[in-house]
Amino acid sequence: MATPTHSHPYKPILYDRSYHRVWIFGQRCHHGATGTILTLAGALGLILMAHDWKDRALWFVRGSQEK
């Protein structure tokens, strides 16, 4: 039974800078899939910001915030 010669700490998202590759939970995401994921994440972030826009003054206030 072969054992790995090197061990990497488990990371859910891994980016290889030298080859510009992304792995999510061990599965390599190609450019199109990665772009789609980033676009959806960005769109979700914008939707959440728009939903919470009325409370924007409280976004970075420290503490438990009564509201």
N, C-alpha and C positions, 0 to 999 in steps of 0.2 A: 504494500500500500504506500503510495507516494505521499509525502508531506510537503506542504509549501515551503519554499526556501526563504520566503520573507513573509512577514505578517504586517498587515495594515490595520490600524484601528478602524472599527466599523463606523462609517459615516453614511447617513441616508442620502446625502447629495455630495458627490465628489466631482471636482473639476480638475482636469489635466491641462495646465497652462501651456505646456510645450506642444501638445497636439490640438488644443482647443476642443476638448471633448468633455461631455457631461454624462455622468452616470447617476441615475436615481434608483435607490434601493438595488444596486448591482446591475441594473439594466441600462445599457448605453442609449442615450437619446441623441438622435441625429439632429442636424440643424433645423429641419422643419418642425420636428416634435418639440425641440427646446424652444424655438421661437413661439410656437403655439402656447406652450406652458407659460412662458414669460408674459405673453400678451394677455392670456386669461388672468394671470395673477395681477397684472397691472390694471386690467379692466375691473377686476373684483375690488382692488384697492381704491380705484376711483369711485366705484359705486358706494363703497362703505364711507368714503370721505363725503360724498354728496349727501348720503343719508344722515350723517352726523354733523353737517356743516353748521347748523344752528348752535352747536356746542363747541365750536372751534376755539373759543377763548379758553376753554378748559383742557384742551388736548395735552398740554405740557405742564399743567399745574401739578405740583407734588401733593401727595397726601391722598386720603381715601375719597375725598370729594363727596359732599353730601348729596348731590344730584345724581 
